[in-house]
């Protein structure tokens, strides 16, 4: 059985997951650089050969690395009965290709996400950006890092967050509630906000490294969309909070859909005041 030291994971597991994320990124790029077909799932979300290639790569890699830890991947979650999933106290939560719409647009703003969840808590995560090669990893217990080659740079959120406040706006999911949230932000700081469009879990990583201050999200996401990036952000001193200010937890409910949230760097920001009344 895979054992984990208090407050972290073994270095060989950490490096193994990073290697798997990079292998999945290579598989994604193999499709990205070709002509590819687009299918649609039952919920009308898009699916490409890249999603499936990365899925197969990650599932096989994790099975070899930690054979006793089950994998919940976006591309196979429908095959896992809810009762079975809920019985897993420790699992990998995987989004093989986060930002498929951005992949289809060929704008480079998509990621590979792998997270370890233990008793409902996301305890370690890796986010890989295939096009740029950027990779972020971390946890609340050990800190967050950006890996470039073999070099790790520690990450820290921007705190205090000074005007202009930089707010992430989703490329594909911006809505009226997000606009309302940003309007309240702007009113509280005399208009000194800077909306920045960005896709996928890259938004969390930019908050973690101080390039953005807050990412509000209203409307459905799934647990695999947030788990890995939450680990990175928490490791850098930020948080992913629901509307009541509680950190996100995972595999605790029958549904795998998340509620509304804010991903935030400086926890002193009055984000509750910017929510709908």
Secondary structure, 3 states (H helix, E strand, C coil): CCCCCCCCCCHHHHHHHHHHHHHHHHHHHHHHCCCCCCEECCCCCEECHHHHHHHHHHHHHHHHHCCCCEEEECCCHHHCCHHHHHCCCEEEEEEEEECHHHHHHCCCCCEEEEEEEECCEEEEEEEECCCCCCEEEEECCCEEEEEECCEEEECCCCCCCCCCEEEEEECCCCCHHHHHHHHHHHHHCCCCEEEEEECCCHHHHHHHCCCCCEEEECCCEEHHHHHHHHHHHHHCCCEEECCCCCECCCCCCCCCEECCEEEECCCCCCHHHHCCC
